[in-house]
Amino acid sequence: MLGVFLPTISLLLSPSPSPPSSTATTAQATAAAVTTQTVAQLLAFASTSPSAFKEAIAKLDEGTRELLELSIRRAVGASGASGGAAGSAGAVKPQISLKAF
């Protein structure tokens, strides 16, 4: 089933890494939103059945596979960077200061 879905879903991905900005046109903002939703669905497929996902990815042509991998890496990298920054700022380890007399 993923062998049919992945090539079709890859058509919705935008190869450009440009995030939506305040000067982005409506079409660019829509394309960015569709790409974000598509990557979220790909991650859901990958987490639900990892072995079937790997098999389906391996059967794709090189260009489609690279586009899927690049899109997923960007999404995971962006969420990891924002989550890591928030996590490190909020998690302060308690420290005990001992003084020698």
Gaussian input, Z-matrix of N, CA and C with variables (Angstrom, degrees):
# hf/3-21g

backbone

0 1
 N
 C     1     B1
 C     2     B2     1     A1
 N     3     B3     2     A2     1     D1
 C     4     B4     3     A3     2     D2
 C     5     B5     4     A4     3     D3
 N     6     B6     5     A5     4     D4
 C     7     B7     6     A6     5     D5
 C     8     B8     7     A7     6     D6
 N     9     B9     8     A8     7     D7
 C    10    B10     9     A9     8     D8
 C    11    B11    10    A10     9     D9
 N    12    B12    11    A11    10    D10
 C    13    B13    12    A12    11    D11
 C    14    B14    13    A13    12    D12
 N    15    B15    14    A14    13    D13
 C    16    B16    15    A15    14    D14
 C    17    B17    16    A16    15    D15
 N    18    B18    17    A17    16    D16
 C    19    B19    18    A18    17    D17
 C    20    B20    19    A19    18    D18
 N    21    B21    20    A20    19    D19
 C    22    B22    21    A21    20    D20
 C    23    B23    22    A22    21    D21
 N    24    B24    23    A23    22    D22
 C    25    B25    24    A24    23    D23
 C    26    B26    25    A25    24    D24
 N    27    B27    26    A26    25    D25
 C    28    B28    27    A27    26    D26
 C    29    B29    28    A28    27    D27
 N    30    B30    29    A29    28    D28
 C    31    B31    30    A30    29    D29
 C    32    B32    31    A31    30    D30
 N    33    B33    32    A32    31    D31
 C    34    B34    33    A33    32    D32
 C    35    B35    34    A34    33    D33
 N    36    B36    35    A35    34    D34
 C    37    B37    36    A36    35    D35
 C    38    B38    37    A37    36    D36
 N    39    B39    38    A38    37    D37
 C    40    B40    39    A39    38    D38
 C    41    B41    40    A40    39    D39
 N    42    B42    41    A41    40    D40
 C    43    B43    42    A42    41    D41
 C    44    B44    43    A43    42    D42
 N    45    B45    44    A44    43    D43
 C    46    B46    45    A45    44    D44
 C    47    B47    46    A46    45    D45
 N    48    B48    47    A47    46    D46
 C    49    B49    48    A48    47    D47
 C    50    B50    49    A49    48    D48
 N    51    B51    50    A50    49    D49
 C    52    B52    51    A51    50    D50
 C    53    B53    52    A52    51    D51
 N    54    B54    53    A53    52    D52
 C    55    B55    54    A54    53    D53
 C    56    B56    55    A55    54    D54
 N    57    B57    56    A56    55    D55
 C    58    B58    57    A57    56    D56
 C    59    B59    58    A58    57    D57
 N    60    B60    59    A59    58    D58
 C    61    B61    60    A60    59    D59
 C    62    B62    61    A61    60    D60
 N    63    B63    62    A62    61    D61
 C    64    B64    63    A63    62    D62
 C    65    B65    64    A64    63    D63
 N    66    B66    65    A65    64    D64
 C    67    B67    66    A66    65    D65
 C    68    B68    67    A67    66    D66
 N    69    B69    68    A68    67    D67
 C    70    B70    69    A69    68    D68
 C    71    B71    70    A70    69    D69
 N    72    B72    71    A71    70    D70
 C    73    B73    72    A72    71    D71
 C    74    B74    73    A73    72    D72
 N    75    B75    74    A74    73    D73
 C    76    B76    75    A75    74    D74
 C    77    B77    76    A76    75    D75
 N    78    B78    77    A77    76    D76
 C    79    B79    78    A78    77    D77
 C    80    B80    79    A79    78    D78
 N    81    B81    80    A80    79    D79
 C    82    B82    81    A81    80    D80
 C    83    B83    82    A82    81    D81
 N    84    B84    83    A83    82    D82
 C    85    B85    84    A84    83    D83
 C    86    B86    85    A85    84    D84
 N    87    B87    86    A86    85    D85
 C    88    B88    87    A87    86    D86
 C    89    B89    88    A88    87    D87
 N    90    B90    89    A89    88    D88
 C    91    B91    90    A90    89    D89
 C    92    B92    91    A91    90    D90
 N    93    B93    92    A92    91    D91
 C    94    B94    93    A93    92    D92
 C    95    B95    94    A94    93    D93
 N    96    B96    95    A95    94    D94
 C    97    B97    96    A96    95    D95
 C    98    B98    97    A97    96    D96
 N    99    B99    98    A98    97    D97
 C   100   B100    99    A99    98    D98
 C   101   B101   100   A100    99    D99
 N   102   B102   101   A101   100   D100
 C   103   B103   102   A102   101   D101
 C   104   B104   103   A103   102   D102
 N   105   B105   104   A104   103   D103
 C   106   B106   105   A105   104   D104
 C   107   B107   106   A106   105   D105
 N   108   B108   107   A107   106   D106
 C   109   B109   108   A108   107   D107
 C   110   B110   109   A109   108   D108
 N   111   B111   110   A110   109   D109
 C   112   B112   111   A111   110   D110
 C   113   B113   112   A112   111   D111
 N   114   B114   113   A113   112   D112
 C   115   B115   114   A114   113   D113
 C   116   B116   115   A115   114   D114
 N   117   B117   116   A116   115   D115
 C   118   B118   117   A117   116   D116
 C   119   B119   118   A118   117   D117
 N   120   B120   119   A119   118   D118
 C   121   B121   120   A120   119   D119
 C   122   B122   121   A121   120   D120
 N   123   B123   122   A122   121   D121
 C   124   B124   123   A123   122   D122
 C   125   B125   124   A124   123   D123
 N   126   B126   125   A125   124   D124
 C   127   B127   126   A126   125   D125
 C   128   B128   127   A127   126   D126
 N   129   B129   128   A128   127   D127
 C   130   B130   129   A129   128   D128
 C   131   B131   130   A130   129   D129
 N   132   B132   131   A131   130   D130
 C   133   B133   132   A132   131   D131
 C   134   B134   133   A133   132   D132
 N   135   B135   134   A134   133   D133
 C   136   B136   135   A135   134   D134
 C   137   B137   136   A136   135   D135
 N   138   B138   137   A137   136   D136
 C   139   B139   138   A138   137   D137
 C   140   B140   139   A139   138   D138
 N   141   B141   140   A140   139   D139
 C   142   B142   141   A141   140   D140
 C   143   B143   142   A142   141   D141
 N   144   B144   143   A143   142   D142
 C   145   B145   144   A144   143   D143
 C   146   B146   145   A145   144   D144
 N   147   B147   146   A146   145   D145
 C   148   B148   147   A147   146   D146
 C   149   B149   148   A148   147   D147
 N   150   B150   149   A149   148   D148
 C   151   B151   150   A150   149   D149
 C   152   B152   151   A151   150   D150
 N   153   B153   152   A152   151   D151
 C   154   B154   153   A153   152   D152
 C   155   B155   154   A154   153   D153
 N   156   B156   155   A155   154   D154
 C   157   B157   156   A156   155   D155
 C   158   B158   157   A157   156   D156
 N   159   B159   158   A158   157   D157
 C   160   B160   159   A159   158   D158
 C   161   B161   160   A160   159   D159
 N   162   B162   161   A161   160   D160
 C   163   B163   162   A162   161   D161
 C   164   B164   163   A163   162   D162
 N   165   B165   164   A164   163   D163
 C   166   B166   165   A165   164   D164
 C   167   B167   166   A166   165   D165
 N   168   B168   167   A167   166   D166
 C   169   B169   168   A168   167   D167
 C   170   B170   169   A169   168   D168
 N   171   B171   170   A170   169   D169
 C   172   B172   171   A171   170   D170
 C   173   B173   172   A172   171   D171
 N   174   B174   173   A173   172   D172
 C   175   B175   174   A174   173   D173
 C   176   B176   175   A175   174   D174
 N   177   B177   176   A176   175   D175
 C   178   B178   177   A177   176   D176
 C   179   B179   178   A178   177   D177
 N   180   B180   179   A179   178   D178
 C   181   B181   180   A180   179   D179
 C   182   B182   181   A181   180   D180
 N   183   B183   182   A182   181   D181
 C   184   B184   183   A183   182   D182
 C   185   B185   184   A184   183   D183
 N   186   B186   185   A185   184   D184
 C   187   B187   186   A186   185   D185
 C   188   B188   187   A187   186   D186
 N   189   B189   188   A188   187   D187
 C   190   B190   189   A189   188   D188
 C   191   B191   190   A190   189   D189
 N   192   B192   191   A191   190   D190
 C   193   B193   192   A192   191   D191
 C   194   B194   193   A193   192   D192
 N   195   B195   194   A194   193   D193
 C   196   B196   195   A195   194   D194
 C   197   B197   196   A196   195   D195
 N   198   B198   197   A197   196   D196
 C   199   B199   198   A198   197   D197
 C   200   B200   199   A199   198   D198
 N   201   B201   200   A200   199   D199
 C   202   B202   201   A201   200   D200
 C   203   B203   202   A202   201   D201
 N   204   B204   203   A203   202   D202
 C   205   B205   204   A204   203   D203
 C   206   B206   205   A205   204   D204
 N   207   B207   206   A206   205   D205
 C   208   B208   207   A207   206   D206
 C   209   B209   208   A208   207   D207
 N   210   B210   209   A209   208   D208
 C   211   B211   210   A210   209   D209
 C   212   B212   211   A211   210   D210
 N   213   B213   212   A212   211   D211
 C   214   B214   213   A213   212   D212
 C   215   B215   214   A214   213   D213
 N   216   B216   215   A215   214   D214
 C   217   B217   216   A216   215   D215
 C   218   B218   217   A217   216   D216
 N   219   B219   218   A218   217   D217
 C   220   B220   219   A219   218   D218
 C   221   B221   220   A220   219   D219
 N   222   B222   221   A221   220   D220
 C   223   B223   222   A222   221   D221
 C   224   B224   223   A223   222   D222
 N   225   B225   224   A224   223   D223
 C   226   B226   225   A225   224   D224
 C   227   B227   226   A226   225   D225
 N   228   B228   227   A227   226   D226
 C   229   B229   228   A228   227   D227
 C   230   B230   229   A229   228   D228
 N   231   B231   230   A230   229   D229
 C   232   B232   231   A231   230   D230
 C   233   B233   232   A232   231   D231
 N   234   B234   233   A233   232   D232
 C   235   B235   234   A234   233   D233
 C   236   B236   235   A235   234   D234
 N   237   B237   236   A236   235   D235
 C   238   B238   237   A237   236   D236
 C   239   B239   238   A238   237   D237
 N   240   B240   239   A239   238   D238
 C   241   B241   240   A240   239   D239
 C   242   B242   241   A241   240   D240
 N   243   B243   242   A242   241   D241
 C   244   B244   243   A243   242   D242
 C   245   B245   244   A244   243   D243
 N   246   B246   245   A245   244   D244
 C   247   B247   246   A246   245   D245
 C   248   B248   247   A247   246   D246
 N   249   B249   248   A248   247   D247
 C   250   B250   249   A249   248   D248
 C   251   B251   250   A250   249   D249
 N   252   B252   251   A251   250   D250
 C   253   B253   252   A252   251   D251
 C   254   B254   253   A253   252   D252
 N   255   B255   254   A254   253   D253
 C   256   B256   255   A255   254   D254
 C   257   B257   256   A256   255   D255
 N   258   B258   257   A257   256   D256
 C   259   B259   258   A258   257   D257
 C   260   B260   259   A259   258   D258
 N   261   B261   260   A260   259   D259
 C   262   B262   261   A261   260   D260
 C   263   B263   262   A262   261   D261
 N   264   B264   263   A263   262   D262
 C   265   B265   264   A264   263   D263
 C   266   B266   265   A265   264   D264
 N   267   B267   266   A266   265   D265
 C   268   B268   267   A267   266   D266
 C   269   B269   268   A268   267   D267
 N   270   B270   269   A269   268   D268
 C   271   B271   270   A270   269   D269
 C   272   B272   271   A271   270   D270
 N   273   B273   272   A272   271   D271
 C   274   B274   273   A273   272   D272
 C   275   B275   274   A274   273   D273
 N   276   B276   275   A275   274   D274
 C   277   B277   276   A276   275   D275
 C   278   B278   277   A277   276   D276
 N   279   B279   278   A278   277   D277
 C   280   B280   279   A279   278   D278
 C   281   B281   280   A280   279   D279
 N   282   B282   281   A281   280   D280
 C   283   B283   282   A282   281   D281
 C   284   B284   283   A283   282   D282
 N   285   B285   284   A284   283   D283
 C   286   B286   285   A285   284   D284
 C   287   B287   286   A286   285   D285
 N   288   B288   287   A287   286   D286
 C   289   B289   288   A288   287   D287
 C   290   B290   289   A289   288   D288
 N   291   B291   290   A290   289   D289
 C   292   B292   291   A291   290   D290
 C   293   B293   292   A292   291   D291
 N   294   B294   293   A293   292   D292
 C   295   B295   294   A294   293   D293
 C   296   B296   295   A295   294   D294
 N   297   B297   296   A296   295   D295
 C   298   B298   297   A297   296   D296
 C   299   B299   298   A298   297   D297
 N   300   B300   299   A299   298   D298
 C   301   B301   300   A300   299   D299
 C   302   B302   301   A301   300   D300

   B1=1.4380
   B2=1.5277
   B3=1.3465
   B4=1.4581
   B5=1.5209
   B6=1.3261
   B7=1.4524
   B8=1.5194
   B9=1.3070
   B10=1.4580
   B11=1.5275
   B12=1.3268
   B13=1.4598
   B14=1.5259
   B15=1.3244
   B16=1.4655
   B17=1.5288
   B18=1.3398
   B19=1.4724
   B20=1.5277
   B21=1.3248
   B22=1.4610
   B23=1.5223
   B24=1.3114
   B25=1.4648
   B26=1.5212
   B27=1.3325
   B28=1.4630
   B29=1.5266
   B30=1.3199
   B31=1.4600
   B32=1.5253
   B33=1.3190
   B34=1.4645
   B35=1.5259
   B36=1.3345
   B37=1.4533
   B38=1.5201
   B39=1.3100
   B40=1.4582
   B41=1.5259
   B42=1.3331
   B43=1.4558
   B44=1.5153
   B45=1.3238
   B46=1.4613
   B47=1.5261
   B48=1.3401
   B49=1.4632
   B50=1.5134
   B51=1.3355
   B52=1.4529
   B53=1.5234
   B54=1.3413
   B55=1.4594
   B56=1.5216
   B57=1.3288
   B58=1.4601
   B59=1.5219
   B60=1.3197
   B61=1.4594
   B62=1.5202
   B63=1.3169
   B64=1.4562
   B65=1.5200
   B66=1.3236
   B67=1.4563
   B68=1.5297
   B69=1.3120
   B70=1.4642
   B71=1.5196
   B72=1.3118
   B73=1.4511
   B74=1.5236
   B75=1.3038
   B76=1.4603
   B77=1.5203
   B78=1.3297
   B79=1.4638
   B80=1.5252
   B81=1.3325
   B82=1.4678
   B83=1.5218
   B84=1.3126
   B85=1.4634
   B86=1.5261
   B87=1.3279
   B88=1.4644
   B89=1.5189
   B90=1.3294
   B91=1.4681
   B92=1.5281
   B93=1.3305
   B94=1.4610
   B95=1.5251
   B96=1.3189
   B97=1.4614
   B98=1.5224
   B99=1.3274
   B100=1.4678
   B101=1.5195
   B102=1.3298
   B103=1.4691
   B104=1.5164
   B105=1.3210
   B106=1.4668
   B107=1.5229
   B108=1.3120
   B109=1.4663
   B110=1.5269
   B111=1.3272
   B112=1.4612
   B113=1.5187
   B114=1.3133
   B115=1.4614
   B116=1.5246
   B117=1.3138
   B118=1.4689
   B119=1.5251
   B120=1.3296
   B121=1.4654
   B122=1.5266
   B123=1.3335
   B124=1.4657
   B125=1.5278
   B126=1.3243
   B127=1.4692
   B128=1.5255
   B129=1.3221
   B130=1.4632
   B131=1.5251
   B132=1.3399
   B133=1.4661
   B134=1.5228
   B135=1.3312
   B136=1.4648
   B137=1.5200
   B138=1.3166
   B139=1.4685
   B140=1.5236
   B141=1.3282
   B142=1.4557
   B143=1.5221
   B144=1.3157
   B145=1.4723
   B146=1.5305
   B147=1.3317
   B148=1.4601
   B149=1.5314
   B150=1.3213
   B151=1.4667
   B152=1.5301
   B153=1.3210
   B154=1.4610
   B155=1.5322
   B156=1.3276
   B157=1.4584
   B158=1.5262
   B159=1.3352
   B160=1.4670
   B161=1.5187
   B162=1.3092
   B163=1.4652
   B164=1.5264
   B165=1.3208
   B166=1.4657
   B167=1.5250
   B168=1.3172
   B169=1.4678
   B170=1.5249
   B171=1.3276
   B172=1.4658
   B173=1.5322
   B174=1.3192
   B175=1.4660
   B176=1.5254
   B177=1.3321
   B178=1.4600
   B179=1.5248
   B180=1.3382
   B181=1.4632
   B182=1.5290
   B183=1.3110
   B184=1.4673
   B185=1.5311
   B186=1.3280
   B187=1.4630
   B188=1.5180
   B189=1.3142
   B190=1.4612
   B191=1.5183
   B192=1.3214
   B193=1.4668
   B194=1.5259
   B195=1.3274
   B196=1.4626
   B197=1.5207
   B198=1.3368
   B199=1.4651
   B200=1.5268
   B201=1.3191
   B202=1.4694
   B203=1.5206
   B204=1.3318
   B205=1.4644
   B206=1.5199
   B207=1.3275
   B208=1.4590
   B209=1.5244
   B210=1.3177
   B211=1.4727
   B212=1.5189
   B213=1.3271
   B214=1.4676
   B215=1.5250
   B216=1.3309
   B217=1.4759
   B218=1.5136
   B219=1.3447
   B220=1.4676
   B221=1.5192
   B222=1.3217
   B223=1.4696
   B224=1.5201
   B225=1.3226
   B226=1.4608
   B227=1.5206
   B228=1.3188
   B229=1.4606
   B230=1.5120
   B231=1.3270
   B232=1.4635
   B233=1.5231
   B234=1.3328
   B235=1.4597
   B236=1.5224
   B237=1.3184
   B238=1.4648
   B239=1.5138
   B240=1.3409
   B241=1.4595
   B242=1.5191
   B243=1.3305
   B244=1.4579
   B245=1.5266
   B246=1.3147
   B247=1.4601
   B248=1.5151
   B249=1.3289
   B250=1.4611
   B251=1.5121
   B252=1.3331
   B253=1.4562
   B254=1.5304
   B255=1.3102
   B256=1.4661
   B257=1.5168
   B258=1.3027
   B259=1.4521
   B260=1.5129
   B261=1.3329
   B262=1.4597
   B263=1.5221
   B264=1.3302
   B265=1.4560
   B266=1.5346
   B267=1.3271
   B268=1.4490
   B269=1.5270
   B270=1.3079
   B271=1.4581
   B272=1.5201
   B273=1.3109
   B274=1.4588
   B275=1.5154
   B276=1.3229
   B277=1.4594
   B278=1.5271
   B279=1.3156
   B280=1.4675
   B281=1.5214
   B282=1.3028
   B283=1.4644
   B284=1.5068
   B285=1.3048
   B286=1.4546
   B287=1.5157
   B288=1.2833
   B289=1.4552
   B290=1.5274
   B291=1.3035
   B292=1.4524
   B293=1.5046
   B294=1.3410
   B295=1.4670
   B296=1.5140
   B297=1.2943
   B298=1.4724
   B299=1.5289
   B300=1.3462
   B301=1.4495
   B302=1.4893
   A1=110.76
   A2=116.55
   A3=119.62
   A4=111.46
   A5=116.65
   A6=120.53
   A7=112.50
   A8=117.14
   A9=121.86
   A10=110.36
   A11=116.90
   A12=120.62
   A13=113.53
   A14=117.91
   A15=120.15
   A16=113.41
   A17=120.23
   A18=117.46
   A19=112.63
   A20=116.68
   A21=120.49
   A22=110.80
   A23=116.49
   A24=120.95
   A25=111.07
   A26=116.89
   A27=119.52
   A28=111.74
   A29=117.44
   A30=120.63
   A31=111.92
   A32=117.20
   A33=121.44
   A34=112.91
   A35=117.22
   A36=120.62
   A37=111.11
   A38=114.84
   A39=121.16
   A40=108.19
   A41=118.78
   A42=119.83
   A43=113.79
   A44=118.69
   A45=120.48
   A46=110.23
   A47=117.17
   A48=120.74
   A49=114.18
   A50=119.22
   A51=120.89
   A52=111.70
   A53=116.95
   A54=120.22
   A55=110.05
   A56=117.69
   A57=119.24
   A58=110.68
   A59=117.09
   A60=121.26
   A61=109.11
   A62=115.79
   A63=119.11
   A64=111.59
   A65=118.20
   A66=121.42
   A67=112.35
   A68=118.10
   A69=121.78
   A70=110.12
   A71=115.06
   A72=119.35
   A73=109.23
   A74=115.16
   A75=120.44
   A76=110.73
   A77=117.09
   A78=120.99
   A79=110.90
   A80=117.61
   A81=121.15
   A82=110.82
   A83=116.77
   A84=120.40
   A85=110.62
   A86=116.32
   A87=120.50
   A88=110.59
   A89=117.02
   A90=121.36
   A91=110.87
   A92=116.92
   A93=120.61
   A94=110.86
   A95=117.30
   A96=120.84
   A97=111.12
   A98=116.90
   A99=120.48
   A100=110.11
   A101=117.09
   A102=120.81
   A103=110.59
   A104=117.77
   A105=121.44
   A106=110.91
   A107=117.26
   A108=121.26
   A109=111.77
   A110=116.02
   A111=120.50
   A112=110.99
   A113=116.73
   A114=120.52
   A115=110.39
   A116=117.36
   A117=119.97
   A118=110.59
   A119=116.85
   A120=120.31
   A121=110.91
   A122=117.25
   A123=120.86
   A124=111.31
   A125=115.86
   A126=119.80
   A127=111.20
   A128=117.03
   A129=120.19
   A130=110.67
   A131=116.65
   A132=120.15
   A133=110.72
   A134=116.41
   A135=120.98
   A136=111.82
   A137=117.71
   A138=119.69
   A139=112.21
   A140=117.16
   A141=120.70
   A142=111.89
   A143=116.43
   A144=120.14
   A145=109.69
   A146=116.78
   A147=121.10
   A148=114.01
   A149=118.22
   A150=119.46
   A151=111.04
   A152=117.83
   A153=120.91
   A154=110.43
   A155=116.65
   A156=120.89
   A157=110.53
   A158=116.70
   A159=120.54
   A160=111.52
   A161=117.03
   A162=120.78
   A163=111.17
   A164=116.58
   A165=120.27
   A166=110.95
   A167=117.38
   A168=121.47
   A169=110.12
   A170=116.97
   A171=121.02
   A172=111.71
   A173=118.00
   A174=121.71
   A175=113.06
   A176=118.06
   A177=121.06
   A178=110.50
   A179=115.69
   A180=118.19
   A181=109.44
   A182=115.84
   A183=122.01
   A184=112.89
   A185=117.71
   A186=120.93
   A187=113.21
   A188=116.67
   A189=121.32
   A190=110.34
   A191=116.55
   A192=120.73
   A193=110.97
   A194=117.07
   A195=120.37
   A196=111.50
   A197=116.57
   A198=120.47
   A199=110.95
   A200=117.42
   A201=120.74
   A202=111.25
   A203=116.63
   A204=120.16
   A205=111.26
   A206=117.04
   A207=120.62
   A208=111.63
   A209=116.44
   A210=120.83
   A211=111.38
   A212=116.50
   A213=120.30
   A214=110.52
   A215=117.29
   A216=119.52
   A217=111.53
   A218=116.95
   A219=119.58
   A220=111.48
   A221=116.51
   A222=120.62
   A223=110.90
   A224=116.89
   A225=120.33
   A226=110.43
   A227=117.10
   A228=120.97
   A229=112.21
   A230=116.67
   A231=120.77
   A232=111.10
   A233=117.49
   A234=119.53
   A235=110.66
   A236=117.64
   A237=121.00
   A238=111.41
   A239=117.02
   A240=121.01
   A241=111.01
   A242=117.72
   A243=119.92
   A244=111.01
   A245=117.60
   A246=120.80
   A247=111.77
   A248=117.15
   A249=121.01
   A250=111.72
   A251=116.64
   A252=120.16
   A253=110.44
   A254=116.29
   A255=119.69
   A256=110.44
   A257=117.21
   A258=120.96
   A259=112.53
   A260=117.16
   A261=119.19
   A262=111.13
   A263=118.32
   A264=120.48
   A265=110.85
   A266=117.24
   A267=120.67
   A268=113.59
   A269=118.45
   A270=121.98
   A271=110.07
   A272=115.87
   A273=121.18
   A274=107.61
   A275=115.91
   A276=119.82
   A277=110.01
   A278=116.00
   A279=118.07
   A280=109.90
   A281=115.14
   A282=120.17
   A283=109.96
   A284=115.81
   A285=122.32
   A286=107.28
   A287=114.81
   A288=119.43
   A289=108.81
   A290=116.21
   A291=121.16
   A292=109.37
   A293=115.28
   A294=120.20
   A295=108.55
   A296=114.64
   A297=119.64
   A298=108.51
   A299=116.23
   A300=120.44
   A301=110.90
   D1=-40.87
   D2=177.72
   D3=-65.68
   D4=-28.36
   D5=177.48
   D6=-61.45
   D7=-25.15
   D8=176.64
   D9=-90.49
   D10=-41.42
   D11=-176.36
   D12=-68.77
   D13=-43.40
   D14=-172.93
   D15=-61.93
   D16=-46.69
   D17=177.30
   D18=-63.01
   D19=-35.23
   D20=179.53
   D21=-69.50
   D22=-44.88
   D23=179.56
   D24=-64.72
   D25=-34.41
   D26=-178.60
   D27=-62.85
   D28=-22.26
   D29=177.26
   D30=-67.08
   D31=-21.75
   D32=-179.66
   D33=-84.89
   D34=-11.55
   D35=-176.34
   D36=-80.55
   D37=142.62
   D38=176.68
   D39=-98.00
   D40=126.83
   D41=-178.65
   D42=-72.62
   D43=-16.02
   D44=-178.62
   D45=-85.28
   D46=136.71
   D47=-177.43
   D48=-84.37
   D49=11.18
   D50=-174.32
   D51=-71.17
   D52=119.51
   D53=176.31
   D54=-76.11
   D55=157.42
   D56=179.39
   D57=-65.44
   D58=137.79
   D59=178.14
   D60=-124.32
   D61=179.57
   D62=-178.09
   D63=-70.37
   D64=-22.85
   D65=179.70
   D66=-95.87
   D67=3.41
   D68=-179.14
   D69=-69.18
   D70=143.74
   D71=176.99
   D72=-74.50
   D73=169.63
   D74=179.35
   D75=-62.19
   D76=-39.41
   D77=179.77
   D78=-64.53
   D79=-41.17
   D80=178.62
   D81=-66.52
   D82=-40.73
   D83=179.29
   D84=-65.82
   D85=-39.61
   D86=178.19
   D87=-65.96
   D88=-43.07
   D89=178.75
   D90=-62.08
   D91=-39.92
   D92=178.34
   D93=-66.31
   D94=-39.62
   D95=179.14
   D96=-67.15
   D97=-40.59
   D98=178.18
   D99=-65.13
   D100=-41.96
   D101=178.11
   D102=-61.95
   D103=-42.83
   D104=179.57
   D105=-62.00
   D106=-45.13
   D107=179.11
   D108=-66.39
   D109=-37.52
   D110=179.08
   D111=-64.76
   D112=-44.29
   D113=179.00
   D114=-65.33
   D115=-37.84
   D116=176.83
   D117=-61.59
   D118=-39.84
   D119=178.07
   D120=-68.03
   D121=-39.49
   D122=176.97
   D123=-61.15
   D124=-42.54
   D125=177.94
   D126=-64.86
   D127=-35.12
   D128=176.81
   D129=-65.78
   D130=-43.03
   D131=176.24
   D132=-60.71
   D133=-44.52
   D134=-177.32
   D135=-65.35
   D136=-36.98
   D137=-179.05
   D138=-79.26
   D139=-27.22
   D140=-179.92
   D141=-72.05
   D142=-46.80
   D143=-179.93
   D144=-141.52
   D145=84.06
   D146=-174.11
   D147=-61.28
   D148=-40.13
   D149=-177.32
   D150=-68.33
   D151=-42.15
   D152=178.18
   D153=-66.09
   D154=-36.15
   D155=178.38
   D156=-64.15
   D157=-44.97
   D158=178.73
   D159=-62.12
   D160=-41.47
   D161=178.36
   D162=-63.34
   D163=-42.89
   D164=-179.38
   D165=-67.51
   D166=-38.84
   D167=177.98
   D168=-64.32
   D169=-40.68
   D170=-178.48
   D171=-63.98
   D172=-26.64
   D173=-178.12
   D174=-85.86
   D175=-8.44
   D176=-179.76
   D177=-75.73
   D178=158.82
   D179=174.69
   D180=-71.74
   D181=163.19
   D182=-171.68
   D183=-58.49
   D184=-45.35
   D185=-178.30
   D186=-63.51
   D187=-43.78
   D188=179.39
   D189=-66.62
   D190=-42.23
   D191=179.27
   D192=-61.82
   D193=-43.90
   D194=179.26
   D195=-63.14
   D196=-41.11
   D197=178.87
   D198=-63.21
   D199=-44.62
   D200=177.97
   D201=-62.52
   D202=-46.48
   D203=-179.01
   D204=-63.46
   D205=-43.85
   D206=179.66
   D207=-62.51
   D208=-43.32
   D209=179.96
   D210=-64.04
   D211=-42.58
   D212=179.80
   D213=-68.10
   D214=-41.80
   D215=178.75
   D216=-62.69
   D217=-41.39
   D218=177.40
   D219=-61.11
   D220=-43.67
   D221=-177.79
   D222=-67.27
   D223=-43.97
   D224=-179.83
   D225=-68.64
   D226=-38.90
   D227=177.98
   D228=-64.98
   D229=-40.83
   D230=179.49
   D231=-67.71
   D232=-41.90
   D233=179.90
   D234=-72.07
   D235=-33.34
   D236=177.93
   D237=-68.95
   D238=-39.08
   D239=-179.79
   D240=-68.29
   D241=-43.20
   D242=-179.90
   D243=-72.57
   D244=-36.83
   D245=178.60
   D246=-71.18
   D247=-35.64
   D248=179.43
   D249=-68.76
   D250=-39.03
   D251=179.66
   D252=-67.56
   D253=-41.60
   D254=179.91
   D255=-70.09
   D256=-38.21
   D257=-178.74
   D258=-68.52
   D259=-39.70
   D260=-178.35
   D261=-74.43
   D262=-30.04
   D263=179.50
   D264=-74.51
   D265=-34.80
   D266=-175.70
   D267=-85.88
   D268=-23.97
   D269=-175.65
   D270=-99.82
   D271=94.87
   D272=177.56
   D273=-104.26
   D274=124.53
   D275=-178.97
   D276=-75.59
   D277=134.94
   D278=176.09
   D279=-70.07
   D280=141.90
   D281=-179.62
   D282=-125.20
   D283=145.84
   D284=176.71
   D285=-112.27
   D286=126.80
   D287=179.48
   D288=-102.19
   D289=118.05
   D290=177.83
   D291=-104.06
   D292=132.82
   D293=179.67
   D294=-110.19
   D295=135.00
   D296=176.72
   D297=-89.28
   D298=134.51
   D299=-179.12
   D300=-102.51

